[in-house]
Amino acid sequence: MRRRTALAGALGACSAIVAYAAIRVVGSFAGVEPDPRGIYWTEHAGFSWRALTALLFGGLLTLTAAQLDEERLDRWVLPGVLGATLAIVLQAIFLP
């Protein structure tokens, strides 16, 4: 049970990283960045919303992955970590 929870959490964290990179790329190409002058909350609101959306996606995937058996989770952890690393590195290089 604990191992399955840890594996599901790892996959959820990986998916949150991939989701953040994907939201950043789509936002960059679509031009949907918020205007900081129109936001009274903080000048970093765009980052905060992207991060919260990515965390929500990661949490949902964690809950879904927790229903799988450990063998299936074991197969997906390494590709998940590699995919998350690749996604965030490519996003940082091409869209800083």
N, CA, C and O atoms as a printed pandas DataFrame, in Angstrom:
     atom_number atom_name residue_name chain_id  residue_number  x_coord  y_coord  z_coord
0              1         N          MET        A               1    0.818   -1.196    0.000
1              2        CA          MET        A               1    0.000    0.000    0.000
2              3         C          MET        A               1    0.867    1.267    0.000
3              4         O          MET        A               1    0.628    2.188   -0.781
4              5         N          ARG        A               2    1.858    1.306    0.868
5              6        CA          ARG        A               2    2.726    2.473    0.918
6              7         C          ARG        A               2    3.528    2.624   -0.366
7              8         O          ARG        A               2    3.714    3.731   -0.872
8              9         N          ARG        A               3    3.999    1.497   -0.885
9             10        CA          ARG        A               3    4.782    1.540   -2.125
10            11         C          ARG        A               3    3.922    2.048   -3.278
11            12         O          ARG        A               3    4.375    2.863   -4.083
12            13         N          ARG        A               4    2.690    1.571   -3.357
13            14        CA          ARG        A               4    1.792    2.012   -4.419
14            15         C          ARG        A               4    1.510    3.506   -4.287
15            16         O          ARG        A               4    1.460    4.215   -5.292
16            17         N          THR        A               5    1.328    3.985   -3.073
17            18        CA          THR        A               5    1.090    5.408   -2.848
18            19         C          THR        A               5    2.297    6.242   -3.255
19            20         O          THR        A               5    2.147    7.301   -3.865
20            21         N          ALA        A               6    3.498    5.764   -2.918
21            22        CA          ALA        A               6    4.718    6.488   -3.293
22            23         C          ALA        A               6    4.899    6.517   -4.807
23            24         O          ALA        A               6    5.261    7.548   -5.374
24            25         N          LEU        A               7    4.649    5.389   -5.456
25            26        CA          LEU        A               7    4.773    5.348   -6.914
26            27         C          LEU        A               7    3.738    6.252   -7.580
27            28         O          LEU        A               7    4.046    6.945   -8.550
28            29         N          ALA        A               8    2.524    6.244   -7.065
29            30        CA          ALA        A               8    1.486    7.107   -7.625
30            31         C          ALA        A               8    1.843    8.580   -7.409
31            32         O          ALA        A               8    1.606    9.410   -8.287
32            33         N          GLY        A               9    2.406    8.902   -6.259
33            34        CA          GLY        A               9    2.844   10.272   -6.001
34            35         C          GLY        A               9    3.959   10.698   -6.935
35            36         O          GLY        A               9    3.987   11.838   -7.399
36            37         N          ALA        A              10    4.880    9.781   -7.211
37            38        CA          ALA        A              10    5.970   10.097   -8.141
38            39         C          ALA        A              10    5.427   10.359   -9.540
39            40         O          ALA        A              10    5.864   11.294  -10.211
40            41         N          LEU        A              11    4.487    9.548   -9.977
41            42        CA          LEU        A              11    3.882    9.777  -11.296
42            43         C          LEU        A              11    3.079   11.067  -11.319
43            44         O          LEU        A              11    3.066   11.772  -12.328
44            45         N          GLY        A              12    2.416   11.378  -10.228
45            46        CA          GLY        A              12    1.675   12.634  -10.152
46            47         C          GLY        A              12    2.594   13.842  -10.227
47            48         O          GLY        A              12    2.274   14.831  -10.887
48            49         N          ALA        A              13    3.743   13.764   -9.548
49            50        CA          ALA        A              13    4.710   14.862   -9.607
50            51         C          ALA        A              13    5.263   15.016  -11.023
51            52         O          ALA        A              13    5.418   16.133  -11.518
52            53         N          CYS        A              14    5.554   13.901  -11.661
53            54        CA          CYS        A              14    6.050   13.953  -13.046
54            55         C          CYS        A              14    5.011   14.569  -13.971
55            56         O          CYS        A              14    5.341   15.379  -14.837
56            57         N          SER        A              15    3.763   14.183  -13.785
57            58        CA          SER        A              15    2.725   14.734  -14.661
58            59         C          SER        A              15    2.505   16.215  -14.394
59            60         O          SER        A              15    2.168   16.959  -15.315
60            61         N          ALA        A              16    2.687   16.659  -13.158
61            62        CA          ALA        A              16    2.562   18.092  -12.864
62            63         C          ALA        A              16    3.657   18.880  -13.577
63            64         O          ALA        A              16    3.408   19.976  -14.079
64            65         N          ILE        A              17    4.856   18.331  -13.622
65            66        CA          ILE        A              17    5.962   18.998  -14.312
66            67         C          ILE        A              17    5.691   19.072  -15.814
67            68         O          ILE        A              17    5.892   20.114  -16.437
68            69         N          VAL        A              18    5.237   17.968  -16.383
69            70        CA          VAL        A              18    4.921   17.955  -17.814
70            71         C          VAL        A              18    3.764   18.909  -18.106
71            72         O          VAL        A              18    3.778   19.613  -19.116
72            73         N          ALA        A              19    2.768   18.934  -17.230
73            74        CA          ALA        A              19    1.631   19.832  -17.437
74            75         C          ALA        A              19    2.075   21.287  -17.379
75            76         O          ALA        A              19    1.607   22.098  -18.178
76            77         N          TYR        A              20    2.961   21.636  -16.459
77            78        CA          TYR        A              20    3.439   23.016  -16.375
78            79         C          TYR        A              20    4.162   23.407  -17.666
79            80         O          TYR        A              20    3.931   24.482  -18.219
80            81         N          ALA        A              21    5.043   22.514  -18.139
81            82        CA          ALA        A              21    5.772   22.810  -19.373
82            83         C          ALA        A              21    4.807   22.956  -20.545
83            84         O          ALA        A              21    4.980   23.843  -21.381
84            85         N          ALA        A              22    3.801   22.102  -20.613
85            86        CA          ALA        A              22    2.835   22.167  -21.714
86            87         C          ALA        A              22    2.005   23.447  -21.642
87            88         O          ALA        A              22    1.756   24.082  -22.667
88            89         N          ILE        A              23    1.578   23.826  -20.449
89            90        CA          ILE        A              23    0.805   25.061  -20.295
90            91         C          ILE        A              23    1.656   26.261  -20.682
91            92         O          ILE        A              23    1.165   27.198  -21.312
92            93         N          ARG        A              24    2.920   26.235  -20.309
93            94        CA          ARG        A              24    3.837   27.335  -20.641
94            95         C          ARG        A              24    4.028   27.448  -22.151
95            96         O          ARG        A              24    4.031   28.553  -22.694
96            97         N          VAL        A              25    4.187   26.309  -22.836
97            98        CA          VAL        A              25    4.374   26.313  -24.286
98            99         C          VAL        A              25    3.110   26.806  -24.989
99           100         O          VAL        A              25    3.184   27.660  -25.872
100          101         N          VAL        A              26    1.965   26.277  -24.602
101          102        CA          VAL        A              26    0.708   26.694  -25.228
102          103         C          VAL        A              26    0.464   28.179  -24.977
103          104         O          VAL        A              26    0.063   28.909  -25.884
104          105         N          GLY        A              27    0.704   28.619  -23.760
105          106        CA          GLY        A              27    0.516   30.034  -23.447
106          107         C          GLY        A              27    1.456   30.933  -24.219
107          108         O          GLY        A              27    1.091   32.047  -24.593
108          109         N          SER        A              28    2.658   30.457  -24.457
109          110        CA          SER        A              28    3.626   31.247  -25.196
110          111         C          SER        A              28    3.214   31.414  -26.657
111          112         O          SER        A              28    3.327   32.502  -27.221
112          113         N          PHE        A              29    2.741   30.338  -27.259
113          114        CA          PHE        A              29    2.345   30.404  -28.658
114          115         C          PHE        A              29    0.970   31.032  -28.856
115          116         O          PHE        A              29    0.728   31.669  -29.881
116          117         N          ALA        A              30    0.083   30.867  -27.908
117          118        CA          ALA        A              30   -1.265   31.405  -28.034
118          119         C          ALA        A              30   -1.338   32.869  -27.613
119          120         O          ALA        A              30   -2.285   33.576  -27.958
120          121         N          GLY        A              31   -0.341   33.313  -26.871
121          122        CA          GLY        A              31   -0.329   34.700  -26.436
122          123         C          GLY        A              31   -1.382   35.001  -25.389
123          124         O          GLY        A              31   -1.965   36.085  -25.389
124          125         N          VAL        A              32   -1.632   34.063  -24.503
125          126        CA          VAL        A              32   -2.658   34.256  -23.480
126          127         C          VAL        A              32   -2.066   34.640  -22.124
127          128         O          VAL        A              32   -2.707   34.448  -21.092
128          129         N          GLU        A              33   -0.864   35.174  -22.121
129          130        CA          GLU        A              33   -0.265   35.632  -20.874
130          131         C          GLU        A              33   -1.090   36.782  -20.313
131          132         O          GLU        A              33   -1.476   37.682  -21.060
132          133         N          PRO        A              34   -1.367   36.769  -19.014
133          134        CA          PRO        A              34   -2.163   37.861  -18.448
134          135         C          PRO        A              34   -1.376   39.168  -18.420
135          136         O          PRO        A              34   -0.152   39.169  -18.289
136          137         N          ASP        A              35   -2.087   40.258  -18.542
137          138        CA          ASP        A              35   -1.475   41.579  -18.470
138          139         C          ASP        A              35   -1.245   41.915  -16.994
139          140         O          ASP        A              35   -2.207   42.035  -16.235
140          141         N          PRO        A              36    0.012   42.066  -16.580
141          142        CA          PRO        A              36    0.278   42.326  -15.150
142          143         C          PRO        A              36   -0.376   43.610  -14.642
143          144         O          PRO        A              36   -0.653   43.719  -13.448
144          145         N          ARG        A              37   -0.628   44.583  -15.518
145          146        CA          ARG        A              37   -1.251   45.831  -15.065
146          147         C          ARG        A              37   -2.704   45.621  -14.664
147          148         O          ARG        A              37   -3.240   46.379  -13.856
148          149         N          GLY        A              38   -3.345   44.599  -15.223
149          150        CA          GLY        A              38   -4.746   44.347  -14.917
150          151         C          GLY        A              38   -4.943   43.427  -13.733
151          152         O          GLY        A              38   -6.077   43.165  -13.334
152          153         N          ILE        A              39   -3.881   42.943  -13.178
153          154        CA          ILE        A              39   -3.967   42.013  -12.054
154          155         C          ILE        A              39   -3.470   42.732  -10.806
155          156         O          ILE        A              39   -2.324   43.178  -10.753
156          157         N          TYR        A              40   -4.310   42.839   -9.834
157          158        CA          TYR        A              40   -3.945   43.532   -8.606
158          159         C          TYR        A              40   -3.299   42.601   -7.599
159          160         O          TYR        A              40   -2.658   43.051   -6.650
160          161         N          TRP        A              41   -3.464   41.335   -7.798
161          162        CA          TRP        A              41   -3.066   40.313   -6.848
162          163         C          TRP        A              41   -1.554   40.251   -6.707
163          164         O          TRP        A              41   -1.041   40.367   -5.595
164          165         N          THR        A              42   -0.826   40.072   -7.807
165          166        CA          THR        A              42    0.620   40.050   -7.800
166          167         C          THR        A              42    1.124   40.133   -9.228
167          168         O          THR        A              42    0.390   39.840  -10.172
168          169         N          GLU        A              43    2.347   40.522   -9.380
169          170        CA          GLU        A              43    2.895   40.598  -10.735
170          171         C          GLU        A              43    3.309   39.233  -11.262
171          172         O          GLU        A              43    3.635   39.105  -12.442
172          173         N          HIS        A              44    3.303   38.223  -10.422
173          174        CA          HIS        A              44    3.668   36.871  -10.842
174          175         C          HIS        A              44    2.441   35.962  -10.938
175          176         O          HIS        A              44    2.566   34.748  -10.777
176          177         N          ALA        A              45    1.289   36.513  -11.190
177          178        CA          ALA        A              45    0.058   35.727  -11.214
178          179         C          ALA        A              45    0.050   34.698  -12.335
179          180         O          ALA        A              45   -0.519   33.619  -12.170
180          181         N          GLY        A              46    0.669   35.004  -13.472
181          182        CA          GLY        A              46    0.698   34.041  -14.574
182          183         C          GLY        A              46    1.399   32.756  -14.166
183          184         O          GLY        A              46    0.908   31.659  -14.436
184          185         N          PHE        A              47    2.543   32.894  -13.518
185          186        CA          PHE        A              47    3.257   31.716  -13.036
186          187         C          PHE        A              47    2.430   30.964  -12.002
187          188         O          PHE        A              47    2.358   29.735  -12.032
188          189         N          SER        A              48    1.813   31.695  -11.099
189          190        CA          SER        A              48    1.043   31.052  -10.029
190          191         C          SER        A              48   -0.113   30.235  -10.594
191          192         O          SER        A              48   -0.345   29.108  -10.157
192          193         N          TRP        A              49   -0.836   30.790  -11.559
193          194        CA          TRP        A              49   -1.946   30.047  -12.141
194          195         C          TRP        A              49   -1.469   28.831  -12.919
195          196         O          TRP        A              49   -2.095   27.772  -12.859
196          197         N          ARG        A              50   -0.362   28.970  -13.652
197          198        CA          ARG        A              50    0.180   27.804  -14.368
198          199         C          ARG        A              50    0.591   26.720  -13.383
199          200         O          ARG        A              50    0.314   25.541  -13.603
200          201         N          ALA        A              51    1.251   27.113  -12.300
201          202        CA          ALA        A              51    1.711   26.137  -11.307
202          203         C          ALA        A              51    0.526   25.465  -10.612
203          204         O          ALA        A              51    0.540   24.251  -10.407
204          205         N          LEU        A              52   -0.494   26.235  -10.248
205          206        CA          LEU        A              52   -1.665   25.639   -9.598
206          207         C          LEU        A              52   -2.413   24.690  -10.526
207          208         O          LEU        A              52   -2.877   23.635  -10.095
208          209         N          THR        A              53   -2.532   25.059  -11.794
209          210        CA          THR        A              53   -3.188   24.179  -12.761
210          211         C          THR        A              53   -2.395   22.887  -12.933
211          212         O          THR        A              53   -2.978   21.805  -13.006
212          213         N          ALA        A              54   -1.074   22.995  -12.998
213          214        CA          ALA        A              54   -0.231   21.806  -13.130
214          215         C          ALA        A              54   -0.330   20.930  -11.883
215          216         O          ALA        A              54   -0.370   19.705  -11.994
216          217         N          LEU        A              55   -0.372   21.542  -10.699
217          218        CA          LEU        A              55   -0.518   20.759   -9.470
218          219         C          LEU        A              55   -1.867   20.050   -9.412
219          220         O          LEU        A              55   -1.957   18.916   -8.941
220          221         N          LEU        A              56   -2.902   20.710   -9.887
221          222        CA          LEU        A              56   -4.216   20.077   -9.939
222          223         C          LEU        A              56   -4.180   18.859  -10.853
223          224         O          LEU        A              56   -4.684   17.794  -10.496
224          225         N          PHE        A              57   -3.585   19.015  -12.031
225          226        CA          PHE        A              57   -3.461   17.894  -12.960
226          227         C          PHE        A              57   -2.649   16.756  -12.334
227          228         O          PHE        A              57   -3.027   15.589  -12.437
228          229         N          GLY        A              58   -1.530   17.102  -11.686
229          230        CA          GLY        A              58   -0.709   16.084  -11.032
230          231         C          GLY        A              58   -1.450   15.367   -9.920
231          232         O          GLY        A              58   -1.307   14.155   -9.757
232          233         N          GLY        A              59   -2.240   16.105   -9.153
233          234        CA          GLY        A              59   -3.026   15.479   -8.090
234          235         C          GLY        A              59   -4.079   14.535   -8.631
235          236         O          GLY        A              59   -4.303   13.458   -8.077
236          237         N          LEU        A              60   -4.728   14.939   -9.718
237          238        CA          LEU        A              60   -5.727   14.054  -10.330
238          239         C          LEU        A              60   -5.084   12.782  -10.866
239          240         O          LEU        A              60   -5.642   11.694  -10.724
240          241         N          LEU        A              61   -3.909   12.916  -11.482
241          242        CA          LEU        A              61   -3.239   11.725  -11.976
242          243         C          LEU        A              61   -2.764   10.847  -10.823
243          244         O          LEU        A              61   -2.765    9.622  -10.944
244          245         N          THR        A              62   -2.362   11.447   -9.715
245          246        CA          THR        A              62   -1.959   10.670   -8.545
246          247         C          THR        A              62   -3.119    9.827   -8.037
247          248         O          THR        A              62   -2.951    8.644   -7.743
248          249         N          LEU        A              63   -4.293   10.434   -7.933
249          250        CA          LEU        A              63   -5.461    9.679   -7.466
250          251         C          LEU        A              63   -5.830    8.565   -8.432
251          252         O          LEU        A              63   -6.231    7.480   -8.011
252          253         N          THR        A              64   -5.695    8.828   -9.719
253          254        CA          THR        A              64   -5.992    7.799  -10.714
254          255         C          THR        A              64   -4.956    6.687  -10.675
255          256         O          THR        A              64   -5.305    5.508  -10.729
256          257         N          ALA        A              65   -3.677    7.057  -10.580
257          258        CA          ALA        A              65   -2.602    6.062  -10.580
258          259         C          ALA        A              65   -2.618    5.212   -9.320
259          260         O          ALA        A              65   -2.145    4.076   -9.340
260          261         N          ALA        A              66   -3.151    5.738   -8.225
261          262        CA          ALA        A              66   -3.199    4.971   -6.981
262          263         C          ALA        A              66   -4.111    3.760   -7.094
263          264         O          ALA        A              66   -4.034    2.843   -6.276
264          265         N          GLN        A              67   -4.967    3.752   -8.095
265          266        CA          GLN        A              67   -5.869    2.620   -8.302
266          267         C          GLN        A              67   -5.202    1.474   -9.061
267          268         O          GLN        A              67   -5.733    0.364   -9.090
268          269         N          LEU        A              68   -4.050    1.728   -9.674
269          270        CA          LEU        A              68   -3.361    0.695  -10.450
270          271         C          LEU        A              68   -2.551   -0.218   -9.543
271          272         O          LEU        A              68   -2.264    0.124   -8.396
272          273         N          ASP        A              69   -2.188   -1.377  -10.064
273          274        CA          ASP        A              69   -1.342   -2.272   -9.274
274          275         C          ASP        A              69    0.122   -1.822   -9.361
275          276         O          ASP        A              69    0.502   -1.053  -10.244
276          277         N          GLU        A              70    0.924   -2.321   -8.426
277          278        CA          GLU        A              70    2.314   -1.872   -8.309
278          279         C          GLU        A              70    3.145   -2.194   -9.544
279          280         O          GLU        A              70    4.028   -1.416   -9.905
280          281         N          GLU        A              71    2.888   -3.307  -10.190
281          282        CA          GLU        A              71    3.680   -3.678  -11.362
282          283         C          GLU        A              71    3.489   -2.686  -12.503
283          284         O          GLU        A              71    4.450   -2.315  -13.177
284          285         N          ARG        A              72    2.265   -2.263  -12.715
285          286        CA          ARG        A              72    2.013   -1.274  -13.766
286          287         C          ARG        A              72    2.629    0.074  -13.405
287          288         O          ARG        A              72    3.150    0.773  -14.274
288          289         N          LEU        A              73    2.572    0.437  -12.130
289          290        CA          LEU        A              73    3.178    1.690  -11.700
290          291         C          LEU        A              73    4.695    1.642  -11.857
291          292         O          LEU        A              73    5.310    2.628  -12.261
292          293         N          ASP        A              74    5.297    0.498  -11.537
293          294        CA          ASP        A              74    6.748    0.344  -11.687
294          295         C          ASP        A              74    7.192    0.589  -13.126
295          296         O          ASP        A              74    8.228    1.207  -13.369
296          297         N          ARG        A              75    6.404    0.103  -14.066
297          298        CA          ARG        A              75    6.764    0.280  -15.472
298          299         C          ARG        A              75    6.686    1.730  -15.915
299          300         O          ARG        A              75    7.381    2.117  -16.855
300          301         N          TRP        A              76    5.863    2.543  -15.268
301          302        CA          TRP        A              76    5.646    3.911  -15.721
302          303         C          TRP        A              76    6.463    4.963  -14.980
303          304         O          TRP        A              76    6.505    6.113  -15.418
304          305         N          VAL        A              77    7.111    4.611  -13.880
305          306        CA          VAL        A              77    7.837    5.621  -13.110
306          307         C          VAL        A              77    9.059    6.139  -13.865
307          308         O          VAL        A              77    9.230    7.352  -13.988
308          309         N          LEU        A              78    9.904    5.259  -14.368
309          310        CA          LEU        A              78   11.108    5.703  -15.074
310          311         C          LEU        A              78   10.768    6.501  -16.337
311          312         O          LEU        A              78   11.342    7.573  -16.531
312          313         N          PRO        A              79    9.864    6.033  -17.205
313          314        CA          PRO        A              79    9.497    6.877  -18.347
314          315         C          PRO        A              79    8.865    8.201  -17.923
315          316         O          PRO        A              79    9.042    9.219  -18.592
316          317         N          GLY        A              80    8.134    8.188  -16.817
317          318        CA          GLY        A              80    7.541    9.427  -16.326
318          319         C          GLY        A              80    8.584   10.432  -15.882
319          320         O          GLY        A              80    8.479   11.619  -16.190
320          321         N          VAL        A              81    9.593    9.962  -15.159
321          322        CA          VAL        A              81   10.669   10.846  -14.707
322          323         C          VAL        A              81   11.465   11.374  -15.903
323          324         O          VAL        A              81   11.779   12.562  -15.967
324          325         N          LEU        A              82   11.785   10.501  -16.836
325          326        CA          LEU        A              82   12.525   10.933  -18.019
326          327         C          LEU        A              82   11.712   11.911  -18.871
327          328         O          LEU        A              82   12.251   12.898  -19.373
328          329         N          GLY        A              83   10.429   11.637  -19.029
329          330        CA          GLY        A              83    9.574   12.537  -19.791
330          331         C          GLY        A              83    9.430   13.900  -19.131
331          332         O          GLY        A              83    9.450   14.927  -19.809
332          333         N          ALA        A              84    9.284   13.911  -17.811
333          334        CA          ALA        A              84    9.174   15.184  -17.086
334          335         C          ALA        A              84   10.460   15.979  -17.189
335          336         O          ALA        A              84   10.433   17.196  -17.372
336          337         N          THR        A              85   11.587   15.292  -17.072
337          338        CA          THR        A              85   12.876   15.973  -17.188
338          339         C          THR        A              85   13.047   16.561  -18.577
339          340         O          THR        A              85   13.452   17.714  -18.722
340          341         N          LEU        A              86   12.743   15.782  -19.588
341          342        CA          LEU        A              86   12.867   16.255  -20.961
342          343         C          LEU        A              86   11.936   17.430  -21.229
343          344         O          LEU        A              86   12.342   18.411  -21.852
344          345         N          ALA        A              87   10.700   17.344  -20.768
345          346        CA          ALA        A              87    9.728   18.410  -21.017
346          347         C          ALA        A              87   10.149   19.726  -20.381
347          348         O          ALA        A              87   10.074   20.772  -21.027
348          349         N          ILE        A              88   10.591   19.695  -19.124
349          350        CA          ILE        A              88   10.922   20.943  -18.453
350          351         C          ILE        A              88   12.241   21.515  -18.966
351          352         O          ILE        A              88   12.407   22.734  -19.012
352          353         N          VAL        A              89   13.180   20.650  -19.352
353          354        CA          VAL        A              89   14.449   21.146  -19.910
354          355         C          VAL        A              89   14.216   21.790  -21.275
355          356         O          VAL        A              89   14.748   22.867  -21.546
356          357         N          LEU        A              90   13.430   21.148  -22.134
357          358        CA          LEU        A              90   13.141   21.725  -23.446
358          359         C          LEU        A              90   12.371   23.039  -23.320
359          360         O          LEU        A              90   12.626   23.993  -24.057
360          361         N          GLN        A              91   11.430   23.077  -22.382
361          362        CA          GLN        A              91   10.698   24.324  -22.174
362          363         C          GLN        A              91   11.618   25.423  -21.682
363          364         O          GLN        A              91   11.489   26.571  -22.106
364          365         N          ALA        A              92   12.535   25.094  -20.804
365          366        CA          ALA        A              92   13.478   26.108  -20.279
366          367         C          ALA        A              92   14.451   26.592  -21.354
367          368         O          ALA        A              92   14.842   27.759  -21.361
368          369         N          ILE        A              93   14.836   25.704  -22.251
369          370        CA          ILE        A              93   15.781   26.094  -23.305
370          371         C          ILE        A              93   15.103   26.973  -24.356
371          372         O          ILE        A              93   15.628   28.024  -24.721
372          373         N          PHE        A              94   13.944   26.543  -24.836
373          374        CA          PHE        A              94   13.318   27.224  -25.955
374          375         C          PHE        A              94   12.372   28.355  -25.557
375          376         O          PHE        A              94   12.158   29.280  -26.341
376          377         N          LEU        A              95   11.808   28.296  -24.362
377          378        CA          LEU        A              95   10.882   29.340  -23.897
378          379         C          LEU        A              95   11.238   29.756  -22.474
379          380         O          LEU        A              95   10.490   29.454  -21.544
380          381         N          PRO        A              96   12.347   30.433  -22.289
381          382        CA          PRO        A              96   12.787   30.781  -20.922
382          383         C          PRO        A              96   11.856   31.737  -20.200
383          384         O          PRO        A              96   12.114   32.102  -19.053
